[in-house]
Amino acid sequence: MQTPAATRVFAITVLVLIGGGARGEDVRVLPIAVHVVHVDGSPVVPRSFVDQQLERANAIFTPYGVRFAEPSAPPPLAARHAALETREDRDALGAHAAPGVIHCFVVRSLRDVDEPERMRRGVHWHSRTHEGAHFVVLSSIAGPDVLAHELGHYLGNPKHSSTPGNLMSYERGAVPPFLDAGQVRRMRAAIARYVAAGELPPARQPTSAERAQASSEQ
């Protein structure tokens, strides 16, 4: 995308091997669209917010053969989605989550529907009103690792980890966030299911530029 008013589209890649760092030929690219809410013509987050989320997700997932790209940009998301207060507010986003890509919605605020006194930074949500629709939601207060964490949920890892530093843990460690072997296996299996069901398209090979960028981030 060329302007901050546009919504972002990324792609994720999948590792063919479970252990070790990924080589360029092990990387497969899949699309994921990131929709940004606009209020009074302006996005609820700047372009730099999305770029930071993408860069951190790339840094975390690259060792497991996962990459993100930008094939196209969906339209801005309407202001009525800016503040997600209820389950129904979250469910409504399912109308924008057509099959073929992973969808991520960036909103101004995201209330915890189980503990209403709390505001959340992100969530992986299954819409109850749009069959089969599930997606990531990021709040404007999300830290730089939140997209990667929620993608971990989306990609077959619904449970949190008790291991400090694990991507699926709330407790950061002394090393960059990581996935264990079981989490990588579940990620691979989830993507295979999504492709088989038509939820995601078959993975494509990365371009030369994407391979070079992946190498620089390992």
Phi and psi in degrees as a GROMACS rama.xvg file:
@    title "Ramachandran Plot"
@    xaxis  label "Phi"
@    yaxis  label "Psi"
@TYPE xy
-103.149  -20.3559  GLN-2
-124.716  153.679  THR-3
-67.1409  -15.226  PRO-4
-78.1752  -13.3686  ALA-5
-86.0203  159.723  ALA-6
-88.9824  153.795  THR-7
-98.5486  146.276  ARG-8
-125.893  131.89  VAL-9
-121.996  175.723  PHE-10
-138.836  143.266  ALA-11
-109.012  154.544  ILE-12
-121.292  156.758  THR-13
-120.384  136.016  VAL-14
-79.9009  134.143  LEU-15
-82.5761  -26.9945  VAL-16
-105.616  153.244  LEU-17
-88.5595  -43.7834  ILE-18
-100.367  158.177  GLY-19
78.3091  174.022  GLY-20
-76.8615  152.33  GLY-21
-83.7656  141.069  ALA-22
-90.8616  161.999  ARG-23
-54.6292  -37.3951  GLY-24
-75.1646  -12.173  GLU-25
-85.6878  -8.36551  ASP-26
-87.9013  136.156  VAL-27
-127.239  141.575  ARG-28
-108.752  130.775  VAL-29
-128.709  147.306  LEU-30
-84.284  146.868  PRO-31
-144.146  126.253  ILE-32
-97.9732  131.969  ALA-33
-112.11  113.401  VAL-34
-97.7402  128.167  HIS-35
-108.114  127.531  VAL-36
-67.7299  140.496  VAL-37
-116.757  136.807  HIS-38
-124.304  124.263  VAL-39
53.9129  37.8373  ASP-40
84.0714  -0.27589  GLY-41
-120.539  144.117  SER-42
-69.8587  150.11  PRO-43
-74.9528  -12.8385  VAL-44
-135.884  151.93  VAL-45
-76.8069  166.06  PRO-46
-55.0995  -36.3484  ARG-47
-61.8822  -31.2126  SER-48
-61.4991  -49.2377  PHE-49
-66.4293  -42.0486  VAL-50
-59.6808  -41.8933  ASP-51
-64.5586  -42.8267  GLN-52
-60.0673  -44.2225  GLN-53
-64.0897  -45.1908  LEU-54
-62.6031  -41.7545  GLU-55
-67.8156  -41.0072  ARG-56
-61.8318  -41.4196  ALA-57
-61.7704  -44.774  ASN-58
-63.1459  -37.2275  ALA-59
-76.712  -42.0548  ILE-60
-88.4158  -18.9351  PHE-61
-54.2133  -42.2549  THR-62
-61.1224  -17.1989  PRO-63
-105.713  15.2341  TYR-64
80.6955  22.4546  GLY-65
-108.339  128.716  VAL-66
-131.327  159.882  ARG-67
-124.738  140.213  PHE-68
-136.284  -172.856  ALA-69
-136.173  76.6743  GLU-70
-72.3002  -29.9812  PRO-71
-164.583  177.839  SER-72
-134.937  120.012  ALA-73
-72.287  166.371  PRO-74
-70.4112  162.026  PRO-75
-57.8873  149.386  PRO-76
-88.6302  139.445  LEU-77
-63.7863  151.974  ALA-78
-61.7567  -23.5098  ALA-79
-63.6211  -14.6168  ARG-80
-96.5644  6.7783  HIS-81
-64.3164  -42.4766  ALA-82
-115.99  109.279  ALA-83
-93.9545  106.571  LEU-84
-102.028  -27.875  GLU-85
-130.749  170.885  THR-86
-60.8339  -38.3278  ARG-87
-62.846  -36.8309  GLU-88
-61.8473  -42.0261  ASP-89
-68.2618  -44.1559  ARG-90
-55.4327  -38.1998  ASP-91
-60.3965  -25.5812  ALA-92
-66.1877  -18.3786  LEU-93
-59.3836  -23.7004  GLY-94
-64.2879  -21.0503  ALA-95
-103.324  6.20136  HIS-96
-108.375  65.8448  ALA-97
-69.0127  150.569  ALA-98
-61.2642  157.795  PRO-99
115.41  -18.332  GLY-100
-146.579  160.235  VAL-101
-81.8269  131.798  ILE-102
-105.779  136.791  HIS-103
-129.815  129.912  CYS-104
-112.745  125.801  PHE-105
-102.654  118.762  VAL-106
-119.874  168.873  VAL-107
-73.7401  -42.3667  ARG-108
-146.72  151.669  SER-109
-140.422  104.947  LEU-110
-83.5186  143.788  ARG-111
-70.653  121.474  ASP-112
-80.1259  -13.3781  VAL-113
-96.958  -31.9103  ASP-114
-127.263  84.3574  GLU-115
-60.2474  -15.7335  PRO-116
-76.878  -9.42595  GLU-117
-105.268  147.38  ARG-118
-108.046  135.42  MET-119
-95.8847  157.911  ARG-120
-96.899  -25.0319  ARG-121
-170.353  164.248  GLY-122
-160.816  148.868  VAL-123
-102.284  121.073  HIS-124
-124.924  137.376  TRP-125
-102.17  116.818  HIS-126
-67.9154  135.067  SER-127
-88.483  -11.623  ARG-128
-110.902  -7.84643  THR-129
-128.89  101.214  HIS-130
-54.2948  128.487  GLU-131
82.4348  -9.61976  GLY-132
-80.8215  124.609  ALA-133
-142.124  153.691  HIS-134
-165.421  169.938  PHE-135
-100.97  140.539  VAL-136
-121.225  131.538  VAL-137
-115.939  136.789  LEU-138
-89.0477  158.601  SER-139
-65.4502  -13.3149  SER-140
-94.4063  6.36645  ILE-141
-62.598  136.269  ALA-142
-74.5129  172.09  GLY-143
-65.7823  -19.0879  PRO-144
-97.6929  1.53058  ASP-145
-67.8478  -42.1078  VAL-146
-57.3391  -47.3132  LEU-147
-60.9201  -42.5957  ALA-148
-61.3466  -46.5227  HIS-149
-70.0802  -32.6775  GLU-150
-64.711  -33.5227  LEU-151
-60.1403  -41.4121  GLY-152
-62.9333  -48.8451  HIS-153
-56.5275  -39.3888  TYR-154
-92.1698  45.8837  LEU-155
91.4664  8.41655  GLY-156
-123.046  78.6674  ASN-157
-72.9614  -23.8503  PRO-158
-90.2572  150.024  LYS-159
-83.292  154.772  HIS-160
-99.5986  148.876  SER-161
-95.007  2.27886  SER-162
-87.564  117.257  THR-163
-56.5299  134.99  PRO-164
93.1322  -20.0909  GLY-165
-64.7758  142.613  ASN-166
-56.3942  -33.3676  LEU-167
-92.1601  12.4994  MET-168
-101.358  150.924  SER-169
-82.0978  -10.7584  TYR-170
-102.762  114.007  GLU-171
-75.0987  149.645  ARG-172
-111.584  -168.202  GLY-173
-83.4722  -6.18424  ALA-174
-117.767  163.16  VAL-175
-59.4602  151.118  PRO-176
-53.9147  141.87  PRO-177
-138.807  163.574  PHE-178
-111.968  143.994  LEU-179
-88.4284  174.49  ASP-180
-61.1368  -39.765  ALA-181
-63.9396  -39.7211  GLY-182
-65.6711  -37.5444  GLN-183
-66.4005  -40.9414  VAL-184
-61.7659  -43.0054  ARG-185
-65.3993  -36.0252  ARG-186
-62.3171  -46.4298  MET-187
-61.6434  -43.6765  ARG-188
-65.0132  -40.3477  ALA-189
-63.2102  -44.7999  ALA-190
-65.0417  -38.9763  ILE-191
-60.6025  -40.8382  ALA-192
-64.2358  -44.0137  ARG-193
-62.2818  -41.0492  TYR-194
-67.3385  -44.6538  VAL-195
-62.1018  -33.9828  ALA-196
-84.9315  -5.39228  ALA-197
82.2639  7.6719  GLY-198
-71.5475  -32.8349  GLU-199
-130.352  150.975  LEU-200
-78.258  162.984  PRO-201
-56.1032  143.941  PRO-202
-65.6736  143.279  ALA-203
-104.492  160.771  ARG-204
-72.8271  145.629  GLN-205
-70.9055  154.826  PRO-206
-75.1689  169.989  THR-207
-60.0777  -40.5367  SER-208
-64.1457  -39.5735  ALA-209
-66.8191  -38.7171  GLU-210
-62.5105  -43.7719  ARG-211
-63.1597  -42.1199  ALA-212
-65.8595  -38.8314  GLN-213
-62.2892  -41.2219  ALA-214
-64.482  -37.0941  SER-215
-70.0537  -20.7926  SER-216
-94.6688  -8.18075  GLU-217
